[in-house]
Amino acid sequence: MLKSITPRAWNLVVFLSCAMLLGFALYNQYVDFLEPCPLCILQRLAFFWMGLFALLAVLHNPAQMGLRVYAWLMTAGALFGAAIAARHVWLQNLPAGEVPECGPGLNYMLDNFPLLEVVATVMKGSGSCAEVKWTLMGMSMPMWTFVWYTGLGLGTLWFTYRKTRQ
C-alpha cells in the first residue's frame, strides 16, 4: 500500500493533516476556551507553513527538483515546529519553582516591542506556557504536536526521495 502513495498524494495528506490540526487548535481555543500561549501560536504558524507548502505542491505537481524544494520547505516548518514543541515540553516539565513568570500576551508584545525582543521573550517561555491544560493518553498538546511534526517531516522526506529515485 505504501508503494502506491505518490509524493503528490502524500502532500495532500500533509495539507489535510495540518488543516485538521489547526482546526482542532481553533476548536480548543473557541469552544473549549483553552487560550493558546505564545509557544502554541508559534506551533500553529509552523503547521500553517507546512500546510501551505503542501497545498502548493499538490496544486503545482512539480517534477523531481520542485518536489524536493517543496519537501525541504515543509521539512523546515516541521523542524521549526518540533524545536518549539520540544522547548514547550521542556517548560511543562520544569519543577514548579523554576517555571518562568507569566508575561504580557503575544499581541501586546508585538504591538509594543521590537520583533527580535518579542522572539527572545517568547522563546524563554512563561508561566502560561508551562501549564498543561489538555492531555490525551498522558501526553500534553505540545508532546502530540512534536509527534506530528516528526511524522509529517520524516514522511515528507521519505515519500519525496523514495519516489524520485526510481
C-alpha positions, 0 to 999 in steps of 0.5 A: 500500500505504501508503494502506491502513495505518490509524493503528490498524494502524500502532500495532500495528506500533509495539507489535510493533516495540518488543516485538521490540526489547526482546526482542532487548535481553533476548536480548543481555543473557541469552544473549549476556551483553552487560550493558546500561549505564545509557544502554541501560536508559534506551533500553529504558524509552523503547521500553517507553513507546512500546510501551505507548502503542501497545498502548493505542491499538490496544486503545482505537481512539480517534477523531481527538483520542485518536489524536493524544494517543496519537501525541504520547505515543509521539512523546515516548518516541521523542524521549526515546529518540533524545536518549539514543541520540544522547548514547550515540553521542556517548560511543562516539565520544569519543577514548579519553582523554576517555571518562568513568570507569566508575561504580557500576551503575544499581541501586546508584545508585538504591538509594543516591542521590537520583533527580535525582543518579542522572539527572545521573550517568547522563546524563554517561555512563561508561566502560561506556557508551562501549564498543561491544560489538555492531555490525551493518553498522558501526553500534553498538546505540545508532546502530540504536536512534536509527534506530528511534526516528526511524522509529517517531516520524516514522511515528507522526506521519505515519500519525496526521495523514495519516489524520485529515485526510481 
